[in-house]
Amino acid sequence: MPAGESGVATDLAAFVASLSDDDVPDDARRLAERAILDTVGVTLAGTGAEGGTVAASATAAETGETTVLGRDRQLPLSDAVFANATAGHALDFDDVALAAMDGHPSVPMVAPLLAVGEREGSTGQDVLTAFVAGFEAQHFLSRPISPGHYEGGWHATSTIGLFGAAAAVANLLELSPDHAEHALNIAASMPAGLKRNFGTTTKSIHAGQAARSGTTAALLAAEGATADSRAVDGDRGFFDLYHGDREPDLERVPDLGSHWALCEDGIDVKKYPCCYYTHAAIYAAIELAEEYALEAADIDEVRVTASQGAADALAHDDPATGLEAKFSMPYLIGRAIADRDVGLAAFDEDNIDEPAVQTVRERVSLAVDDELPYDSNAAHVAATTRDGETHERMQERPPGTHDDPLSIEELHEKFQMCAAYAPASVAVDDALAALDDLRSVSDVSDALESL
């Protein structure tokens, strides 16, 4: 269903409003289950991190009716959506979809779907279908302006993610095509999120504001609020204002319902809780360290070559905080070689200046390979030891990609690690049982009881 004369929002709204459980391919449904499980896990961990704590504390309300994950607390729906989505992005451990939308697709949608689903008594199947609707919407709207939008400095997780939240909630609420169209066009007045704020608490707040704004757009439309029908693709609309240095290309709008972006382009799950542009280099460094028994004291120099997108995102060569360290190639390579791993503890403030990590970090350089596409995640790592030997590895893809996914055991291990960081206790086994088979849950509120 390519965009018609009526505008892309009209076509997208028709798809979003009509998508039912029977329309969703089984593969897409299972991928949605995995994505929600992973996002809930990283939200639990992020609840106790700086971004999650700030977001939960900033609300003026003492209590409400909507679950805040990992805190044994409830807030009004809008505040809970904001707190949960911010926490979900606080550790930069949430999934990505660079092939689909140059950002993190799940975190702006999962918090709204769980919150609205809790209020509405939605089934797990309802939530999964709405997730698919939101994911396809993000892909549909990002294609005409990607990658120029991201290259221009916008954080697509926020600016595109809010459309995903609006579409997902519109589907969950079973809005009519007209109301869903208004929801999307209302959302077109709400995008914000600057890449300049990467490495600060504000980056995670981007996810919170996208989730809350998208939810608000759908709820407003449900109550009869209206918006211009060409707010997305018309003159001075979203595409026109947010496309960056490349003109919008509406020929790139995909065919909804025949091309399933979730199945074909997919979601990449993070193995390490830091900027995704570092993952291939981290994995390569760990593999080199293990294969050649490299220790921090052995290292004379480590040269990392990556894309221009990586260089733009990784702005902190000498990080002073855990958040900055997530966007520091030197720190992360130092940690990878010193520890053979990069886990949540690597970003605790007390661990940033560990001597072994510092020893390597000071010897790491990052250069741009101009032959790589701007948003490539490939990396080449060359480690030279003090005795003059150089060991090299080219890593084309990070671990956990759509084509080479983490195993269910690895997903469960990640969930368990994350749950241990939540401020309140989590019934991990019950949570995993519910989230692993979300399609069978009759009321999503039941799945939230263990969280």
C-alpha positions as CSV (number, residue, x, y, z in Angstrom):
1,M,0.0,0.0,0.0
2,P,2.2,2.9,-1.2
3,A,1.3,6.4,-0.2
4,G,-1.6,7.8,-2.1
5,E,-2.8,11.3,-3.1
6,S,-4.4,11.8,0.3
7,G,-1.0,11.7,2.0
8,V,1.2,9.2,3.8
9,A,-0.6,9.6,7.2
10,T,-3.9,8.6,5.6
11,D,-2.4,5.4,4.2
12,L,-0.6,4.6,7.4
13,A,-3.6,5.2,9.5
14,A,-5.7,2.8,7.4
15,F,-3.1,0.1,8.0
16,V,-2.7,0.8,11.7
17,A,-6.5,0.9,12.3
18,S,-7.2,-2.3,10.4
19,L,-4.3,-4.5,11.6
20,S,-5.7,-7.4,13.6
21,D,-4.2,-10.4,15.3
22,D,-5.0,-12.6,12.3
23,D,-3.0,-10.3,10.0
24,V,0.2,-10.5,11.9
25,P,2.7,-13.2,10.7
26,D,3.7,-15.7,13.3
27,D,7.4,-14.7,12.9
28,A,6.5,-11.0,13.6
29,R,4.5,-12.0,16.7
30,R,7.4,-13.9,18.1
31,L,9.8,-11.1,17.3
32,A,7.5,-8.7,19.1
33,E,7.5,-11.0,22.2
34,R,11.2,-11.1,22.3
35,A,11.4,-7.4,21.9
36,I,9.0,-6.7,24.7
37,L,10.8,-9.2,27.0
38,D,14.1,-7.5,26.3
39,T,12.7,-4.0,26.8
40,V,11.0,-4.9,30.1
41,G,14.3,-6.3,31.3
42,V,16.4,-3.2,30.5
43,T,13.6,-1.0,31.9
44,L,13.9,-2.9,35.2
45,A,17.7,-2.2,35.3
46,G,17.2,1.4,34.2
47,T,14.7,2.2,36.9
48,G,17.5,2.4,39.4
49,A,19.8,4.3,37.1
50,E,20.1,8.1,36.9
51,G,17.6,8.6,34.1
52,G,15.1,6.2,35.6
53,T,15.4,7.7,39.1
54,V,15.1,11.3,37.8
55,A,12.1,10.5,35.7
56,A,10.2,8.7,38.5
57,S,11.0,11.5,41.0
58,A,10.1,14.4,38.7
59,T,6.4,13.7,38.8
60,A,4.3,15.8,41.2
61,A,1.9,12.9,41.8
62,E,2.2,10.7,44.8
63,T,0.4,7.8,43.3
64,G,-1.8,6.7,40.4
65,E,-3.3,3.7,38.7
66,T,-0.4,2.6,36.3
67,T,2.5,0.4,37.2
68,V,6.0,1.8,37.3
69,L,8.3,-1.2,36.5
70,G,10.8,-2.3,39.2
71,R,9.6,0.3,41.8
72,D,6.6,-1.2,43.5
73,R,4.8,2.1,42.7
74,Q,2.0,3.4,40.6
75,L,1.6,6.7,38.9
76,P,-0.9,8.4,36.6
77,L,-0.8,6.9,33.2
78,S,1.1,9.7,31.4
79,D,3.7,9.9,34.2
80,A,4.1,6.1,34.3
81,V,4.7,6.0,30.6
82,F,7.3,8.8,30.8
83,A,9.1,7.1,33.8
84,N,9.1,3.6,32.3
85,A,10.3,4.7,28.8
86,T,13.0,6.9,30.2
87,A,14.2,4.0,32.4
88,G,14.1,1.7,29.4
89,H,16.6,3.9,27.6
90,A,18.6,5.0,30.7
91,L,21.3,2.4,30.3
92,D,21.4,2.4,26.5
93,F,20.8,-1.4,26.7
94,D,17.6,-1.4,24.7
95,D,17.2,-2.8,21.2
96,V,18.0,-1.0,17.9
97,A,16.7,-1.1,14.3
98,L,19.2,0.7,12.2
99,A,18.0,-0.9,9.0
100,A,14.4,0.1,9.8
101,M,14.6,3.5,11.4
102,D,18.1,4.5,12.6
103,G,17.1,4.2,16.3
104,H,15.7,2.3,19.2
105,P,12.2,1.1,18.1
106,S,10.9,-0.7,21.2
107,V,11.5,1.6,24.1
108,P,9.1,4.4,22.9
109,M,6.3,1.8,22.4
110,V,6.6,-0.8,25.2
111,A,5.9,1.6,28.1
112,P,2.7,3.0,26.4
113,L,1.5,-0.4,25.4
114,L,1.9,-1.8,28.9
115,A,0.3,1.2,30.5
116,V,-2.7,1.6,28.2
117,G,-3.0,-2.2,28.1
118,E,-3.1,-2.3,31.9
119,R,-5.9,0.4,31.9
120,E,-7.9,-1.2,29.2
121,G,-7.5,-4.9,30.3
122,S,-5.9,-5.7,27.0
123,T,-4.7,-9.2,26.2
124,G,-1.1,-10.1,25.5
125,Q,-2.1,-10.8,21.9
126,D,-3.6,-7.3,21.6
127,V,-0.3,-5.8,22.8
128,L,1.7,-7.8,20.4
129,T,-0.4,-6.7,17.4
130,A,-0.2,-3.1,18.5
131,F,3.6,-3.4,18.8
132,V,3.8,-4.7,15.2
133,A,1.6,-1.8,14.1
134,G,3.9,0.7,15.8
135,F,7.1,-0.8,14.5
136,E,5.8,-0.8,10.9
137,A,4.8,2.8,11.3
138,Q,8.3,3.8,12.4
139,H,9.8,2.1,9.4
140,F,7.2,3.6,7.1
141,L,7.8,7.2,8.2
142,S,11.6,6.9,8.6
143,R,12.3,5.6,5.1
144,P,11.7,8.9,3.2
145,I,14.1,10.9,5.4
146,S,16.6,8.3,6.5
147,P,19.6,8.7,7.0
148,G,19.6,12.5,6.4
149,H,17.3,13.0,9.4
150,Y,19.7,11.3,11.8
151,E,22.8,12.8,10.1
152,G,21.3,16.2,10.6
153,G,21.4,15.8,14.4
154,W,18.0,14.4,15.3
155,H,17.7,11.5,17.6
156,A,15.3,9.2,15.7
157,T,14.4,7.2,18.8
158,S,12.5,10.2,19.9
159,T,11.5,11.9,16.7
160,I,10.4,8.8,14.9
161,G,9.7,6.7,18.0
162,L,6.8,9.0,19.0
163,F,5.0,8.1,15.8
164,G,5.5,4.4,16.7
165,A,3.9,5.1,20.1
166,A,1.0,6.9,18.6
167,A,0.3,4.2,16.1
168,A,0.7,1.4,18.6
169,V,-1.7,3.0,21.1
170,A,-4.1,3.9,18.3
171,N,-4.2,0.2,17.3
172,L,-4.6,-1.0,20.9
173,L,-7.5,1.4,21.4
174,E,-9.0,0.2,18.2
175,L,-9.3,3.8,16.8
176,S,-11.0,4.3,13.5
177,P,-8.9,5.1,10.5
178,D,-9.9,8.8,10.8
179,H,-9.0,9.0,14.4
180,A,-5.8,7.1,13.9
181,E,-4.9,9.6,11.1
182,H,-5.5,12.5,13.4
183,A,-3.3,10.8,16.0
184,L,-0.4,10.6,13.6
185,N,-0.9,14.2,12.4
186,I,-1.1,15.4,16.0
187,A,2.2,13.5,16.7
188,A,3.7,15.4,13.7
189,S,3.7,18.6,15.9
190,M,5.6,16.9,18.7
191,P,9.0,15.5,17.5
192,A,12.1,16.6,19.5
193,G,15.4,15.1,20.5
194,L,19.0,16.3,19.8
195,K,22.0,14.0,19.3
196,R,24.0,16.8,20.9
197,N,22.6,15.5,24.3
198,F,24.1,12.0,23.9
199,G,26.1,11.0,26.9
200,T,23.7,12.9,29.3
201,T,20.5,12.0,31.2
202,T,18.6,13.9,28.5
203,K,19.2,11.1,26.0
204,S,17.1,8.7,28.0
205,I,14.5,11.5,28.6
206,H,14.1,11.6,24.8
207,A,12.6,8.1,24.9
208,G,10.3,9.1,27.8
209,Q,9.0,12.2,26.0
210,A,8.5,10.2,22.8
211,A,6.5,7.6,24.6
212,R,4.4,10.2,26.5
213,S,3.9,12.4,23.5
214,G,2.8,9.5,21.2
215,T,0.4,8.2,23.8
216,T,-1.0,11.7,24.3
217,A,-1.5,12.1,20.6
218,A,-3.5,8.9,20.4
219,L,-5.6,9.7,23.5
220,L,-6.3,13.2,22.2
221,A,-7.4,11.8,18.8
222,A,-9.6,9.3,20.6
223,E,-11.4,12.3,22.3
224,G,-11.9,14.0,19.0
225,A,-8.8,16.3,18.6
226,T,-7.9,17.0,15.0
227,A,-4.9,17.9,13.0
228,D,-4.1,18.9,9.4
229,S,-4.2,15.9,7.0
230,R,-0.8,16.7,5.5
231,A,1.0,17.5,8.7
232,V,3.5,14.6,8.0
233,D,4.2,15.1,4.3
234,G,2.8,18.5,3.3
235,D,4.5,21.8,2.8
236,R,6.3,22.7,6.1
237,G,5.2,19.4,7.5
238,F,7.3,16.8,9.4
239,F,9.2,15.5,6.4
240,D,9.8,19.0,5.1
241,L,11.2,20.3,8.3
242,Y,13.1,17.3,9.6
243,H,14.7,15.7,6.5
244,G,18.2,17.1,7.1
245,D,20.5,17.6,4.1
246,R,18.7,15.1,1.9
247,E,15.3,15.9,0.3
248,P,12.5,13.5,1.4
249,D,12.1,10.6,-1.0
250,L,8.5,9.4,-0.9
251,E,9.4,6.6,-3.4
252,R,11.1,4.9,-0.5
253,V,7.8,4.5,1.4
254,P,7.3,0.7,1.8
255,D,4.3,-1.4,1.0
256,L,2.4,-1.9,4.3
257,G,1.1,-5.3,4.8
258,S,3.3,-7.0,2.2
259,H,6.7,-5.9,3.3
260,W,6.9,-6.6,7.0
261,A,9.9,-4.6,8.3
262,L,9.9,-6.4,11.6
263,C,10.5,-9.7,9.8
264,E,12.7,-8.5,6.9
265,D,14.8,-5.7,8.5
266,G,14.3,-6.7,12.0
267,I,15.4,-5.7,15.5
268,D,18.9,-6.0,16.8
269,V,19.2,-6.8,20.5
270,K,22.1,-5.3,22.5
271,K,24.6,-7.6,24.1
272,Y,26.4,-4.7,25.8
273,P,24.8,-1.7,27.6
274,C,26.3,1.1,25.6
275,C,26.2,2.8,22.2
276,Y,25.5,0.3,19.5
277,Y,28.2,1.8,17.3
278,T,30.7,0.3,19.7
279,H,29.4,-3.3,19.8
280,A,31.3,-4.7,16.8
281,A,34.6,-3.2,18.1
282,I,33.9,-4.5,21.6
283,Y,33.3,-8.0,20.3
284,A,36.4,-7.9,18.1
285,A,38.5,-6.7,21.0
286,I,37.2,-9.4,23.3
287,E,37.9,-12.1,20.7
288,L,41.4,-10.8,20.1
289,A,42.1,-10.7,23.9
290,E,40.9,-14.2,24.3
291,E,42.6,-15.7,21.3
292,Y,46.0,-14.1,22.0
293,A,45.8,-13.9,25.8
294,L,46.1,-10.2,25.8
295,E,46.3,-8.3,29.1
296,A,46.0,-4.6,29.7
297,A,49.7,-4.4,30.5
298,D,50.6,-6.0,27.1
299,I,49.0,-3.2,25.0
300,D,51.0,-0.6,23.3
301,E,48.3,0.7,20.9
302,V,44.8,-0.2,19.7
303,R,43.6,1.3,16.5
304,V,39.8,1.1,15.8
305,T,38.4,2.0,12.4
306,A,34.7,2.6,12.1
307,S,32.0,4.6,10.3
308,Q,31.4,8.3,10.3
309,G,28.2,7.6,12.2
310,A,30.2,6.0,15.0
311,A,32.6,8.9,15.1
312,D,29.7,11.4,15.4
313,A,28.0,9.5,18.2
314,L,31.1,8.7,20.2
315,A,32.0,12.1,21.6
316,H,33.7,11.2,24.9
317,D,37.3,10.0,24.6
318,D,38.0,10.8,28.3
319,P,34.7,10.0,30.1
320,A,34.1,11.3,33.6
321,T,30.8,9.6,34.1
322,G,29.1,6.3,33.4
323,L,26.8,7.9,30.8
324,E,29.8,9.4,29.0
325,A,31.6,6.1,29.1
326,K,28.7,4.5,27.1
327,F,29.8,6.8,24.2
328,S,33.5,6.4,24.5
329,M,35.3,4.0,22.2
330,P,38.6,4.2,24.1
331,Y,36.9,3.4,27.4
332,L,34.9,0.5,26.0
333,I,37.9,-1.1,24.2
334,G,39.9,-0.7,27.4
335,R,37.1,-2.4,29.4
336,A,36.7,-5.2,26.7
337,I,40.4,-6.1,26.8
338,A,40.8,-5.7,30.6
339,D,37.7,-7.7,31.5
340,R,36.8,-9.8,28.5
341,D,33.3,-8.3,28.9
342,V,31.3,-5.1,29.1
343,G,28.4,-5.4,31.6
344,L,26.3,-3.1,33.6
345,A,28.9,-2.8,36.3
346,A,31.3,-1.3,33.8
347,F,29.4,2.0,34.0
348,D,29.2,2.3,37.8
349,E,30.8,5.6,38.7
350,D,33.3,4.0,41.0
351,N,34.6,1.7,38.1
352,I,35.3,4.3,35.4
353,D,38.9,5.0,36.5
354,E,40.0,1.4,37.1
355,P,43.8,1.3,36.5
356,A,43.8,-1.7,34.0
357,V,41.1,-0.1,31.9
358,Q,42.8,3.3,32.0
359,T,46.0,1.6,30.8
360,V,44.4,0.5,27.6
361,R,42.1,3.4,27.2
362,E,44.9,5.9,26.9
363,R,46.3,3.8,24.0
364,V,43.1,3.6,21.9
365,S,42.5,5.7,18.8
366,L,39.4,5.9,16.6
367,A,39.6,6.7,12.9
368,V,36.9,6.9,10.2
369,D,36.8,4.5,7.3
370,D,35.4,6.7,4.5
371,E,34.4,3.6,2.5
372,L,31.9,2.5,5.1
373,P,28.3,3.7,4.9
374,Y,27.6,6.5,7.4
375,D,25.5,4.3,9.6
376,S,27.6,1.1,9.3
377,N,28.2,-0.8,12.6
378,A,31.3,-2.6,11.2
379,A,34.6,-2.1,12.9
380,H,38.2,-3.0,12.4
381,V,40.4,-3.5,15.5
382,A,44.2,-3.7,15.5
383,A,45.9,-4.3,18.8
384,T,49.7,-3.9,18.9
385,T,51.5,-5.3,21.9
386,R,54.6,-3.9,23.6
387,D,56.7,-6.6,21.9
388,G,55.7,-5.3,18.5
389,E,53.1,-7.9,17.4
390,T,49.9,-6.7,15.9
391,H,46.7,-8.7,16.0
392,E,43.7,-7.6,13.9
393,R,40.1,-8.5,13.4
394,M,37.4,-7.1,11.1
395,Q,33.9,-7.4,12.6
396,E,31.2,-6.8,10.1
397,R,28.3,-7.0,12.5
398,P,27.7,-6.8,16.2
399,P,26.4,-9.9,18.1
400,G,22.7,-10.1,18.5
401,T,21.6,-8.8,15.1
402,H,18.3,-9.8,13.4
403,D,20.1,-12.3,11.2
404,D,22.2,-13.7,14.1
405,P,20.0,-13.2,17.2
406,L,20.9,-13.9,20.8
407,S,19.6,-17.2,21.9
408,I,16.6,-17.4,24.3
409,E,19.1,-18.5,27.0
410,E,21.2,-15.3,26.4
411,L,18.0,-13.2,26.5
412,H,17.0,-14.8,29.8
413,E,20.5,-14.2,31.2
414,K,20.3,-10.6,30.2
415,F,16.9,-10.2,31.8
416,Q,18.0,-11.8,35.0
417,M,21.1,-9.5,35.1
418,C,18.9,-6.5,34.6
419,A,16.2,-7.5,37.1
420,A,18.9,-7.7,39.8
421,Y,19.5,-3.9,39.4
422,A,15.8,-3.0,39.9
423,P,15.1,-1.1,43.1
424,A,12.2,-3.4,44.1
425,S,12.3,-7.2,44.0
426,V,11.2,-8.9,40.8
427,A,9.7,-12.3,40.5
428,V,12.0,-13.2,37.7
429,D,10.7,-16.7,36.9
430,D,7.1,-15.6,36.8
431,A,8.0,-12.6,34.7
432,L,9.9,-14.7,32.2
433,A,7.0,-17.2,32.0
434,A,4.5,-14.4,31.2
435,L,6.7,-12.5,28.8
436,D,7.9,-15.5,26.9
437,D,4.4,-16.4,26.1
438,L,2.7,-13.0,26.1
439,R,0.3,-14.1,23.3
440,S,-1.4,-16.4,25.8
441,V,-1.8,-13.8,28.6
442,S,-5.5,-12.9,28.9
443,D,-4.9,-9.6,30.7
444,V,-1.6,-7.7,30.5
445,S,-2.2,-6.5,34.1
446,D,-1.4,-10.1,35.2
447,A,2.0,-10.0,33.6
448,L,2.8,-6.8,35.4
449,E,2.2,-8.2,38.9
450,S,5.6,-9.9,38.9
451,L,7.4,-6.7,37.9
